[in-house]
């Protein structure tokens, strides 16, 4: 690139990555004629004024608008990236940190054994990996230490004099970048090339690259990487999208916005202390996290518990004198929340320590307005349940995951989801499905709703058959209520109208469709319809067998899975056929706070 390096950094990188990189290729003929003429003049200007420039890639939306290659070079030819190699190295270090192989606060003696030698400046022991990455290690600028035979080794780099306190003085340090490369190589077991291929280049579908090896067999960190122009754009876009490439979070973002956690409770004196302990122990900066708990007309000891935690400064309670429902409680808390991002949760589920941090990372992408976590059914110390509701829920989560990959998921997990506060709207009174209404309202405003399976909350796999039945009745009733309260969901105002109808509304037709299928199979004659009739009767029989307390062997396991495939199943339980205490039995009912995944 020669003398054109500054130009390429400003034009050849910034322009095309800011505009976006394509999932498919197109040509300048897809642009207007005037645009094509402008791009042609751009190529002529580069060729005339910057003869050393090799490549320019200009992309916008879903296509490459223009590519310039000097001397008719091919797009498949890789070019030296020079100091951009340092940026790629930084991504690899970030991935290693995500994998638990490195920490930013690790000091040199932990990272390279040579740092403990007596000839090393003792002040070097305070240099951290963070100092090396930010080029504030404090080593004397441009100091050369002659050590025959180890010109590129870590020994030479760390034998420099420490002139400034680590973390206080910046200078451009190529030698420090080489030291980072050696540290990374040791952290990943010695094969940094294989690590780079598996963790970065393969996910980005980069297969035409070269990385020169130095005299000691190490990949140098300051330079030496060769990429094609198009692959260079992928690296830039990875930075622009905070570590995410298409559907995959390749490197974790350090985005930590201020967060308000909101929870509405009623008569939860038993579960409340455990949940508050869970929330206050989350791995998120305490100065950027607030917890708001709304007591919706509680008549037990819940209010006293909230006052006790408030006195310790751990939470901000909001007391509502009368029971008005979850939607009312959320409408009280959202306006007074101080966080940029609002996280919603219920009292029963246990949130994993890093879940809030992982959810927040999604908002580094400006197109994301809401992010849903994943509800796991089972023991947090073990594996997710494979029976009954667990099977149904895994199918539901897979649907949400595929929706998210295609653009936006429909709704969120009520146990754990988050949204930008400035996108939240007031909920209709007595609304049941806030975890569908709010995400769809975000989607309506032009923002994406994503599903992040890394952020997890845990719940019991079996809450009791009576409660499970009425919980599903409430959920399906809530779908009817949604259409009445927000008719725009089935109109053109909803950018994901078909997704909403197919995911949330068509399931309401399933019981009638199954009944019609059974009757038609009985009515029509012929071997095929007789086979369908027998299969249906057998399937429904297995569902009824699931209600029998003593179920053994293969038949019992199959019977346990069958009800998960049937909407609104009812297996009679010890608590009787009525709804559990905290559920209103009206057709719409008030929203409860812990009976939905």
Secondary structure, DSSP 8 states (H G I E B T S, - for coil): -GGGHHHIIIIIIHHHHHH---SS---GGGS-HHHHHHHHHHHHHHHHH-TT--EEEEEETTEEEEEEEGGG--TT--EE-TTHHHHHHHHHHHHHHHTTS--TT-BHHHH-GGGGSTTS-GGGGG-BHHHHHTT---B-TT-----TT-TTSHHHHHTS-B-S-TTS-----HHHHHHHHHHHHHHTTS-HHHHHIIIIITTTT--SEEE-B-TTS-B-SSS-EEE-HHHHHHHHHHHHTTTEETTEE-S-------EEEEEEESS-HHHHHHHHHHHHT-SS-GGGEEEEEEEES--SSHHHHHHHHHHTTS-EEEEESS---HHHHHHHHHTT---SEEEEE-SSSEE-TTHHHHHHHGGGSTTEEEEEEEEEEB-TTS-B--STHHHHHHHHHHHHHHHHHHT--SS--TTEEEEEGGG-----TT-S-HHHHHHHHHHHTT-EEEEEEEEEEEE-S---HHHHHHHHHHHHHHHHHHHHH-GGGGSTT-TTHHHHIIIIIGGGGHHHHHHHHHHHHHHS-SHHHHHHHHHHHHHHHHHHHTTSS---HHHHHHHHHHGGGSTT-----TT-SS--TTS--SSS----SSS--
